[in-house]
């Protein structure tokens, strides 16, 4: 099995992915599933060589003095490799979105119109140091009938190359083109820029990574893209809230996994319950750095002054901004002003407050009496997700297999013409 | 009623549209319809002043020596103004897409998830010389709950200003913000570029115009956009086709309205029927310039040689390229290679050929035994359209009110947290 050479140009690699995407678009679900299952088997059979390739990446990264966070993300273990294989098997078990007739109707002139789900074509993924993105993203792309065109970081290059080779081998075993999965091995800045601008090749670009990667896409991409953006997620505790429930939702949102985009970053409390709720919240959030406005600070000892920057900040760690508001209007106005459009939650027993909050707050997901942590493809029941879109075009919220497709109209007549 | 000043900056105008969009997002259908109906009445009551404003635009255009096509597009008549008013009334009569629950389900933990249709926010329209786009586009945007942020050409500035003023007055009469409709009156190149890059303001940009406008958007826009692109539409006449039907579909596609994007631009004929079909087609297409390959030319006297450029060309006029192919594979390969992704048609009695063509051809719409001219919002039953998307993200094919919306997840629980 020939590996794509590191010397091959980005545009040539793209052209190969495009060609493969045509075959993949009409491939059977059985063939696509067989490719994923074969790749899962190969990954398990090659744990040793995958870990060796990864060890070389880790060694080089340590020599370059990268942060522990980078090393944590980069490092594979037997368990992590096992998760890659089981992830592929899980995706193989999901329902194929391709071919679904989402709507259909007949016109007065007898034309029958069907809207059918079809693959996007080539889905490009640009990502950072996690080698598991190589198999997770490729698995989802291929299952939805798309060629996966991948560009990871230089830090993870040996790991990515090893994983991609097995995915390509899996495709070939299932009778699909190897180029269903194409990895760009040139990890220069120039190649990233070129990758984001291959208009004739890339049908959709999805960045998986932090703010600097997102910014690079916004600044450089000329292909259509879907942004998996920040989550400055608020929990608003209404005057009528069940305060025990509010506490549980707040603690879960902030502390259960603080490093992820659907973690809670800001607490907004109605003045009527602030004196009761905030001291309890501060005790329950032990270890969390709290910053707040003057009213909040008067109620919680040791709370620091929140700056303007704090209100807009995605901490991704054990910190929380706290705002006390006089009414629902002020709560909605604050959330609207600082929301990143990811997930916003209200805790309330007041039906009208819940209705207004869900209607007026503009975000991918609005929670009523539930943790912000639920905005997630698995939690929504999609089986797996490629990311969470914080933009409004194409897909908004968790993106599963369905969001990796587009639609086509098929119109059937018996010779109809327009008069 | 204050008109927006021509001196106001593009970003300030955008900010006003954004503010108005928040009020509009939660406005009732009744209020939005009242705004459109009031604007329709105002347009009818002010035919005289609209025609005077337009006459000044036409006079200036003639003095500048523009082409007759430009003047035709620019010039309003009583009938055209009447169409603007009736168009707004028609849109007021359409079903409001906002608030539609497109899906809903309950998770094992009891969380109830609803996917609800909501407005995009600010929809920006950049267009050329047709003043009717001002009212047509604004009507659709407002009905779908979006502020319409408009930027027409300098040629039509007086007409656009007059129409926009009446739309704003209609909004005010219905108790909605005037800034539901905002026209950029600075028609410099710099303002167009700024307009396409107002990321904090524009949720979706839709260009309405020819190839140079589309190219300008591709090159300059940093806001999300939907392209209403070219239509190099093919009709493939299969070996099994009913040739009378094929002739009728071909003539309708080419001649009924040659200047539009869903007109037929290329004929592909199976070799088995070419000798029978092509001479008949040439007679029926009298007045159409035919260019073809050698086989086609041998069958039709006077047919010119098609160049490589011809195969990819959207003539938008009385010209047609003609290709003879040996089999369905070659037909599909030719269409795939030169398709602009708009509309492709097959005429056949062979079920397998229809299945393969609809499956393998990658376009917004694939027609079986019907004219390419049917790819159109009204013909599809959408009531009206803002354009026809030839891209794959967000919307593909005719875009009606629904395509001017996005969705939001509303998740309701009773205190659920993630474990």
Boltz contact constraints between the chains, C-beta under 6 A:
constraints:
  - contact:
      token1: [A, 26]
      token2: [B, 359]
      max_distance: 6.0
  - contact:
      token1: [A, 26]
      token2: [B, 360]
      max_distance: 6.0
  - contact:
      token1: [A, 107]
      token2: [B, 381]
      max_distance: 6.0
  - contact:
      token1: [A, 111]
      token2: [B, 370]
      max_distance: 6.0
  - contact:
      token1: [A, 120]
      token2: [B, 392]
      max_distance: 6.0
  - contact:
      token1: [A, 203]
      token2: [B, 392]
      max_distance: 6.0
  - contact:
      token1: [A, 204]
      token2: [B, 393]
      max_distance: 6.0
  - contact:
      token1: [A, 224]
      token2: [B, 393]
      max_distance: 6.0
  - contact:
      token1: [A, 245]
      token2: [B, 415]
      max_distance: 6.0
  - contact:
      token1: [A, 248]
      token2: [B, 417]
      max_distance: 6.0
  - contact:
      token1: [A, 252]
      token2: [B, 417]
      max_distance: 6.0
  - contact:
      token1: [A, 252]
      token2: [B, 418]
      max_distance: 6.0
  - contact:
      token1: [A, 256]
      token2: [B, 418]
      max_distance: 6.0
  - contact:
      token1: [A, 358]
      token2: [B, 410]
      max_distance: 6.0
  - contact:
      token1: [A, 359]
      token2: [B, 26]
      max_distance: 6.0
  - contact:
      token1: [A, 360]
      token2: [B, 26]
      max_distance: 6.0
  - contact:
      token1: [A, 365]
      token2: [B, 409]
      max_distance: 6.0
  - contact:
      token1: [A, 365]
      token2: [B, 411]
      max_distance: 6.0
  - contact:
      token1: [A, 366]
      token2: [B, 410]
      max_distance: 6.0
  - contact:
      token1: [A, 367]
      token2: [B, 411]
      max_distance: 6.0
  - contact:
      token1: [A, 368]
      token2: [B, 412]
      max_distance: 6.0
  - contact:
      token1: [A, 369]
      token2: [B, 413]
      max_distance: 6.0
  - contact:
      token1: [A, 369]
      token2: [B, 414]
      max_distance: 6.0
  - contact:
      token1: [A, 369]
      token2: [B, 415]
      max_distance: 6.0
  - contact:
      token1: [A, 370]
      token2: [B, 111]
      max_distance: 6.0
  - contact:
      token1: [A, 370]
      token2: [B, 411]
      max_distance: 6.0
  - contact:
      token1: [A, 370]
      token2: [B, 413]
      max_distance: 6.0
  - contact:
      token1: [A, 370]
      token2: [B, 416]
      max_distance: 6.0
  - contact:
      token1: [A, 371]
      token2: [B, 417]
      max_distance: 6.0
  - contact:
      token1: [A, 371]
      token2: [B, 418]
      max_distance: 6.0
  - contact:
      token1: [A, 373]
      token2: [B, 418]
      max_distance: 6.0
  - contact:
      token1: [A, 381]
      token2: [B, 107]
      max_distance: 6.0
  - contact:
      token1: [A, 392]
      token2: [B, 120]
      max_distance: 6.0
  - contact:
      token1: [A, 392]
      token2: [B, 203]
      max_distance: 6.0
  - contact:
      token1: [A, 392]
      token2: [B, 406]
      max_distance: 6.0
  - contact:
      token1: [A, 393]
      token2: [B, 204]
      max_distance: 6.0
  - contact:
      token1: [A, 393]
      token2: [B, 224]
      max_distance: 6.0
  - contact:
      token1: [A, 393]
      token2: [B, 394]
      max_distance: 6.0
  - contact:
      token1: [A, 394]
      token2: [B, 393]
      max_distance: 6.0
  - contact:
      token1: [A, 394]
      token2: [B, 394]
      max_distance: 6.0
  - contact:
      token1: [A, 396]
      token2: [B, 406]
      max_distance: 6.0
  - contact:
      token1: [A, 396]
      token2: [B, 407]
      max_distance: 6.0
  - contact:
      token1: [A, 397]
      token2: [B, 409]
      max_distance: 6.0
  - contact:
      token1: [A, 406]
      token2: [B, 392]
      max_distance: 6.0
  - contact:
      token1: [A, 406]
      token2: [B, 396]
      max_distance: 6.0
  - contact:
      token1: [A, 407]
      token2: [B, 396]
      max_distance: 6.0
  - contact:
      token1: [A, 409]
      token2: [B, 365]
      max_distance: 6.0
  - contact:
      token1: [A, 409]
      token2: [B, 397]
      max_distance: 6.0
  - contact:
      token1: [A, 410]
      token2: [B, 358]
      max_distance: 6.0
  - contact:
      token1: [A, 410]
      token2: [B, 366]
      max_distance: 6.0
  - contact:
      token1: [A, 411]
      token2: [B, 365]
      max_distance: 6.0
  - contact:
      token1: [A, 411]
      token2: [B, 367]
      max_distance: 6.0
  - contact:
      token1: [A, 411]
      token2: [B, 370]
      max_distance: 6.0
  - contact:
      token1: [A, 412]
      token2: [B, 368]
      max_distance: 6.0
  - contact:
      token1: [A, 413]
      token2: [B, 369]
      max_distance: 6.0
  - contact:
      token1: [A, 413]
      token2: [B, 370]
      max_distance: 6.0
  - contact:
      token1: [A, 414]
      token2: [B, 369]
      max_distance: 6.0
  - contact:
      token1: [A, 415]
      token2: [B, 245]
      max_distance: 6.0
  - contact:
      token1: [A, 415]
      token2: [B, 369]
      max_distance: 6.0
  - contact:
      token1: [A, 416]
      token2: [B, 370]
      max_distance: 6.0
  - contact:
      token1: [A, 417]
      token2: [B, 248]
      max_distance: 6.0
  - contact:
      token1: [A, 417]
      token2: [B, 252]
      max_distance: 6.0
  - contact:
      token1: [A, 417]
      token2: [B, 371]
      max_distance: 6.0
  - contact:
      token1: [A, 418]
      token2: [B, 256]
      max_distance: 6.0
  - contact:
      token1: [A, 418]
      token2: [B, 371]
      max_distance: 6.0
  - contact:
      token1: [A, 418]
      token2: [B, 373]
      max_distance: 6.0
